[in-house]
Amino acid sequence: MNDIAELLRLAPVQRGFAATLIAGAGLPIAGVWILGLEVVPLRFAMMHVALLGVALGALLGIEPLLVALALCALSGAALAPLAARPEGLAGPLGLLMTLSIALALLVLSIAGGNATRAFEWLWGSVLATQPADIVALAVVVALLAAFELRFHRSLKLLLHDRELALCSGVPVAALTVGLLVLMSVAVAASIKLTGALLVDAVTLLPALAARNLGQSFDGILAWAVGIGAVGAVSGFLLTLWSDQPPGPVLILTMTAITLASYVVRGKR
């Protein structure tokens, strides 16, 4: 414990802790939306889009996170018109994922020596978090929270039943655009912490656990935020204690909490 206390006095560790707490408390909101809209493949597609953004940033000498956020936002907006189709987004998301990873590998090959930093995003680097990363993450979380608060009732109806929402006068098309854009940038915002391959640690897993424990949409949201914050902080402290990579430790911590939630649900 003394070693952890000493580590927490270091500026890089403090920045990593702040970023982990912000992500854990805010990004599960996007996870609740992803489950509600039944677009689970979205986060996997956006991982690849974010990697393409990171690769482009490395090639062009631009901050990779900003490029990843912008590219994911544009991709989410482009998908919105397809969301209302009977066949849904499965096909377009598969195409987007395949195209993005192919382009990312091509760009990384062209970037050559500049690609080294980009590969670090596959595994996450929470202790390399910079103040600008924390600001960007905080802005994304603030947008998620503001959107949820502003359109809370409409979102509850839309995530429950799209057709009923349409009949009730809810602006389904506009809300869908907003949701897809925000869910996409949430995925991009989390890859610096967990790595592109383990984004679910701070988005989907807290939401899955919350669905097992919450009795209503409001309850699920509250549980998701609480589980995300507690799980993220616990995983971060375990990372310091065990001296292991943060991405795998975070996702193992969240997985343990999620599995425990299934046990609790089974006993009800």
Secondary structure, 3 states (H helix, E strand, C coil): CHHHHHHCCCHHHHHHHHHHHHHHHHCHHHHHHHHHHCCCHHHHHHHHHHHHHHHHHHHHCCCHHHHHHHHHHHHHHHHHHHCCCCCCCHHHHHHHHHHHHHHHHHHHHHHHHHHHHHHHCCCCCHHHCCHHHHHHHHHHHHHHHHHHHHCHHHHHHHHHCHHHHHHCCCCHHHHHHHHHHHHHHHHHHHHHHHCHHHHHHCCHHHHHHHHHHCCCHHHHHHHHHHHHHHHHHHHHHHHHHHCCCHHHHHHHHHHHHHHHHHHHHHHC
